[in-house]
Every structure is written in C-alpha cells, then in structure tokens.
Amino acid sequence: MGRHHGLIAFRLFLAALCVGSLTAQGAEDAQEYYEPGIVLPTGEGREHILRACTRCHTLEGVPAYSKYWGYERWLPMVENMVQHGSRLNEEEKIIVARYLGKYFGTD
Ligand code: HEC
C-alpha cells in the first residue's frame, strides 16, 4: 500500500517536471513574437539583443532612434534597460550599444 502511494507521488513528480520544461520551452518560443517587422541584421550583438532585449517589450521602439543616436547615446539607454532588469554584463552592454549604434544608429 505504502509502496503504491510512493509510485503515484513519483509519477506526479515526473508530470510536474514535464510541465515545467514545457513552460520554459513556451517562454523561449514566445521571444520569436517580439520582433514585429524588425529585422536584426547579422552582426556581433544580435544574439545578445534577442536574449536580453525582448523579454519585457517588443523592439518596435528601437528604429525610431536610427537617425539620431550613435554608440554614445545608445549606451546610456542600454544601461537604463539593465537598471530595469535586462541581463547584460559590462562587456555585453558595450557590444549591444555598438550594435545598436551601427545598425540602428548613426555610426
Ligand atoms: C526588464 C525589462 C526590460 C528589458 C529586458 C529591456 N527593456 Fe527596454 N524598456 C523597459 C521599460 C520598463 C521601458 C519604458 C521605461 C523607460 O523608457 O525607462 C523600456 C523602454 C525602452 C525603449 C524606449 C521605447 C520607446 O518607444 O521610446 C527602448 C528603445 C528600449 N527599451 C530598448 C531596449 C533594449 C535595446 C534592450 C536590451 C538592451 C531593452 N530595452 C531591454 C524595460 C525593459
């Protein structure tokens, strides 16, 4: 009897694990939707942006700065996003700001 219950508990545990991984998978897929019409050119920093900039909002606001901002203006914006919770280390912030300055900016 006790053994039987243990088995059920174990099955429930496995089921919970499955649900957990499905949810994580779903969240990863959802990132694909965060690019409404915005093409990110291939370049160093692209992967960082896909990972660190699409969690809270779309990238819709990014091209608006293309004609005005270079690296020096993008860097404080990226730092602002890190304050909000974007996960980029010092080196990555620079890579992302360079990318934005080059492909969505005046550099
Ligand atoms: C943890 C959540 C979060 C992440 C991750 C994040 N942002 Fe933001 N972003 C915000 C919030 C909140 C605002 C609006 C408030 C503000 O501008 O400070 C915003 C606003 C913006 C704006 C201004 C939007 C507009 O229409 O003018 C831009 C551009 C932007 N983010 C770019 C980025 C970039 C680039 C990254 C990656 C480095 C990033 N965001 C990552 C939360 C986030």
Residues whose N, C-alpha, C, O or C-beta is under 5 A from the ligand:
A	BS01	HEC	A52 C53 R55 C56 G61 V62 V78 M81 H84 G85 S86
